[in-house]
């Protein structure tokens, strides 16, 4: 008597189905995703591709915002040091204009102001992550250098351009002021006023020293006004960063809704698949020996 195999395909189909269900549940629990291949849910998979692209774009904007915040804070800190240096120069100018100061003392004060001039050039060459902050759009080389052939004693080799960076879709932010505007603006030329103070101190003319000191004061007021730009830009960045972070949370929530796994359901599916597989294997263990016995008869 030959074995009747009619029941075998059904049992094997049950076994394969339980194995497939087990593997699906294991993969879902391992990845945390309900949709691991487009065929799992084509509509959700397509929507997830768009969601992931938006998250990637948002991540880039967040990174841009973080980098810009660092450069703006660095620029503002440099200008704070400029303010301190100009206040020192004003104090020296007042001291040098005092009629009781000797010529030798005036020459010594002139040297101190020249030191401040060098410091201002260094501050004008402040860089952040390899980019010079006060060169306009020419960010790869130092914009300022001491040059005695220039009326201001300083040569500016940057340009008057400004940099704009997209910080959110359709939202760009100006992130710098050119050094020519900050340090050599018509409203208060820092470099020129410092050079005039040096020259006046070297000449020993108290009137000229007083006039030059007043010009340094005007430059101080002017650069203080320029700093407002950086404070405003940092405020806009902080507001934008909060928006981007909220948007990222929203996108991640949408992603979970689209393809995220229900861990409780996946765990139940795994348990049921394993139980079904064990039952099927047990049935095969009983049927196959009996079938062989019938065959031998």
Order of alpha helices (4+ residues) and beta strands (2+ residues): alpha-alpha-alpha-beta-beta-beta-beta-beta-beta-alpha-beta-alpha-alpha-alpha
